[in-house]
Amino acid sequence: MSDAHDADMKRWGFATKAIHGPGGPDPRTGAVSQPIYQTSTFAFKNAEAGAGIFAGEEDGYVYTRISNPTVNALEQTMALLEGGEAGVAFASGMAATSAVIFALCNAGQNIVLCEPVYGGTHSLAESVLPRVGIKPRMIDALDLDLVRDSIDENTGLIWIETPANPTLKVVDIAAIAQIAAEKSVPMAVDNTFATPFYQNPLDLGATLVIHSCTKYISGHGDVVAGMVVTDKAMGEKIRMESLREIGGCLGPFDAFLLIRGLKTLPIRMIHHSENAALIADYLAANPKVERVDYPGRNDHPQHEIAARQMSGFGGMVTFYIKGGRAEGARFLNNLRLCTLAVSLGDADTLIEHPASMTHSTYAADELLQFGITENLIRISVGLESMDDIKEDLDQGFSMI
């Protein structure tokens, strides 16, 4: 990479970085689109070169479980967009989540988990981590004193998710990062809902950023993948301890699809956000809706925090339907355009019932504790025509 390219890259806007990445055309062939290096292993020029690569004395590829040129191109682009030094790609968001925890926490330590979080993360914390001697401490991160008091000499990691899944609670990244720095504890932020287009936790003091790339990074519902972005030293630790030894590697074809998805991330996120804001206002005016939560609305409890740390508010809307779970099920069962499905970030509008679906891993008392009530419905607002989404929701509401 030339000095001129480095200088250009520093002044590029987000969309240009997302399209071109840090490396430009493939240096081996000149291909403008990222080639798919669909191979499991790589030949060495000679025995000495192979030994040098294994010893870390020479650059090169050995085995796709550890690194691959297509996957590396994705990792470098994600690091560029998040303002980090290194990216490490995984076969799923949960593979990335577990890799971070297992790389940074040892048996006998605890992890401070700021609830609510994705149901898979919650289940990992409750069902798996205690079996390997890592104790989860689940707290409300809006209480900064509670965050501070929950950290002790055995805390290995602070984990937050903002906006949170599914309630869209927004926590103050900079404030918690300051506490983490005072306590010398690394802090990870799940940035899946906001994406690097609307939020950059590393700039606010976080140590690591985690993505389920399955969602907005892909944008098309055809990939399952995860990503960690951090500094160079921690990235290497996660790669060599968690990725290499546990093996949750991303395939090169999936990496290619994600690189392609990144090229349209900015324009997709703008349209998702515009549609979501309109849907949030539409729902707020509906007499069959008890409450709407969208970080971009002035009535969101943490709107001021969201406005401070996000440049846009994303495509997720949560609302509480009047009448409880039975009415919610009747509403969902009568939709024809909006797709009743989990996941999010697709071009399609996806809608689900968290208490019985994505967050069914929570116990009944935990659901209530963290605001995941029986009448809560989560919408990932898609890119369809707004009139068509509203019309479908209208006819769903007409059935209750």
Buried (B, 14 or more C-beta within 10 A) or exposed (E): EEEEEEEEBEEBEBBEBBBBBBBBBBEEEEEEEBBBBEBEEBEBEEEEBBEBBEEEEBEEBBEBBBBBBBBBBBBBBBBBBBEBBBBBBBBBBBBBBBBBBBBBBEEEBBBBBBBBBBBBBBBBBBEBBEEEEBBBBBBBBBEBEBBBEBBEEEBBBBBBBBBBBBBBBBBBBBBBBBBBEEBEBBBBBBBBBBBBBBBBBBEBBBBBBBBBBBBBBBBBBEBBBBBBBBBEEBBBBBBBBBBBEBEBBBBBEBBBBBBBBBBBBBEBBBBBBBBBBBBBBBBBEBEBBBBBBBBBBEEBBBBEBBBEBBEBBBBBBBBBBBEEBEBBBBBBEBBEBBBEBBBBBBBBBBBBBBBEBBBEBBEEEBBEBBBBBBBBBBBBBBBBEBEEBBEBBEBBBEEB
